[in-house]
Amino acid sequence: MDVLDVVMNKGNAFPFFQPIISADKQEVTGYEVLPRYQKENNDIISLSPILNDTAIPEEYRVELDEHIRHQALQHYITENRDDYLFLNVDANVIAADGGETFFEKLAYYTNQGIALEHIILEIKEHHFQGSTSQLKHFIQYVQSMNMKVALDDVGKSTSNLNSITYLEPDIIKVHLGFMEDHSFPSIFREMLHSLSMISRKIGASLLFDNISEFHQLNYAWRHGARYYQGHYLGRPSNTTVDKTTFAASLRKDFHHFLQFEKKKIQAQYGLIDTLNARLYEHIKATKEVSDIDKLTQDVAKSFEDIAFRVYICNQEGFQQSGNALLDQDGQWQYRKEERHRNWSWRPYFLENIIKMNYEKRGILSDLYTDIHKGERIRTYSYPVNEELYVFLDIPYSYLYEQDFLL
């Protein structure tokens, strides 16, 4: 499509509104403004490719963007809406003068009654051509005006987690489009887990976008999303909807998620109880451990139906044994050269040691990627005595075969 034709016929350009639903109330909490254009044959297309194409003269893009934004803001004023309005903006354009021109134009709408605290600016940090400190200054200025900032396309882009922490947005918008084939590299799982932790630290909310299927909603729910957006919930439209439109279906999905997670947690506790009982019987007569290597190999042989690696550490994280490792032929190999490695740098190591000492029982880790096998595993740890702790690494194949353990 010729961009000049679009500009000359900008009366055919208008906003669509896609609902954004809150997890806490299951209500529509706001809308993202999406640019649309009606062609001569009445087909409606997205204008985002034009507005995001830096090869197109800036004045054309700005004129179209302001035309669509004007209609969206006027709609909110006419409807007297009090939910959030998410506006996609090019930070390169509006931050050029520190945002002054942009806010001067917004004053026209605030004078008509729209509140700045109901407007959220969506910016793509990876598209910003200036320095991170310049973008930080602009975000702080926007926030000082009682507006919120959402960093867009996190997950779709290679957003730097350190930059997100430094910029301190109000909302982190995670793009789930890469999950369309129902599988994705474990690096994305780790990145999204890190985003969940970062959002808690800086007080930001997670918004998961491009939710087009049930499993994507489930993934967003399990990773702490406060807001949901996508075709599975509500498609873009030229009208807004009642706040409770999606409440019933969302509550039904939440109920399904909760029932599944309950069964999974119960299964995990069942595995912990089984391992606790078996290890207790195995080492209950071992008050003084004189041969740690033999104990490690004995435990490995007794638990070859569950574990592929067994080793023993002291309370400071130093490995006192070698590694008992199950090879591809189903035979145990013992690697004494692994002795004296230190694992106290692992997250939650000290916390788990203290917890085992306090509760006198073992702990099952969450899923993580093993640095040697390159696959998802869990580790079960158990106190041999007050000084030594045995660790059993459980392979993905076992976890997959057991219901609800993943």
Secondary structure by P-SEA (a helix, b strand, c coil): ccaaaaaaacccbbbbbbbbbbcccccccbbbbbbbbbccccbbbbcccccccccccaaaaaaaaaaaaaaaaaaaaaaccccbbbbbbcccccccccaaaaaaaaaaaaaaccccccbbbbbccccccccaaaaaaaaaaaaaacbbbbbcccccccccaaaaaaacccbbbbbccccccccccaaaaaaaaaaaaaaaaabbbbbbcccccaaaaaaaaaaccccccccccccccccccccccaaaaaaaaaaaaaaaaaaaaaaaaaaaaaaaaaaaaacccccccccaaaaaaaaaaaccccccccccccccccccccccccccccbbbbbccccccccccccaaaaaaaaaaaacbbbbbcccccccccccbbbbbbbccccbbbbbbbcaaaaaaccccc
